[in-house]
Amino acid sequence: MAAVGGPGINPVRTRANALLLFASAIWGFAFVAQRVGAGFVGPFTFNAARFALGAVVVVAIAWWLAVRRKVSWDRRRAAWRSALLPGVLVGGLLAIASNLQQGAMASVPAGNAAFITGLYMVFVPVIAAFRGHRSAWTTVAGVVASVVGLYLIAVTDALTIGSGEILLIVSTVVWAVEILAIDHYAPRLSSLRFAAVQFVTCAVLSAAGALVFEPRPFVGLDQAVAPVLYGGILSVGIAFTLQVVGQRDALATHAALIMAMESVFGALGGALLLGEDMGVRGYVGAALMVTGIVVSQLGAVRSKSETAAEAAAELG
């Protein structure tokens, strides 16, 4: 492990931050892929295809690492068994959140969707506060800034809000619950295997949803090949792996700041590739939302540090 607090640049943390930034960029531009894909296939079809692809990528990476590290078959089977039930449970939440989000992409611009989705980072400490965790003043300030920003982005001058924006807001709450569930289970499990089970579960549930709810399930996938490949291989498979590797060595404060950039990359992708323009009101709202996300996350990180310090003090 690299020394902490020494002079100069820490190459391990620099690499970790670069990996997280790359993952954030992939996820941000994925909103463009989702927006384009929504023009060809239904939300359940899109997610069934992309999460199946993502699962293949993550399983392949887990297998390669196990072979490289010469992990025995018994240990591999035990790791998969441990990840099965938690992965299915969290995969159910993933299916709900991702399909609500994709259902909104047909009517909401990619940039707007990216910023609204970023609210899950604000909802995580808020929900944790309801579960008995202390809430820092920064969390409250972050919520206020984000709500004002959301109003500017999602609510029109006529004080109306679209159905797509409502779906996105509901999805952010589910994303937040999913993050807290992952935080509960992940420390005891293999990250890649846990993720793979989630992705397989989401793909299966999405496929079932396509058969039940979509009038023409799986029709149009041939026209949505590029968005599905990007959303599956890059967004689900590669970016998640980069996050797992990056967060292992990055400072929590740095990780919070970098992950908040996902919304910015989403707006950038929408502007560059789809010609979207959020307008002055939208960009002011976006700035407030990013500020709120960053402030709330820094408060959450600080609270974790204080809790750890108090625990160490109690131990003497």
Helices and strands as residue ranges (DSSP letters): H 11-37, H 43-68, H 73-104, H 110-117, H 120-130, H 137-154, H 163-185, G 186-188, H 191-213, H 225-229, I 230-238, H 239-249, H 252-259, H 261-274, H 279-314
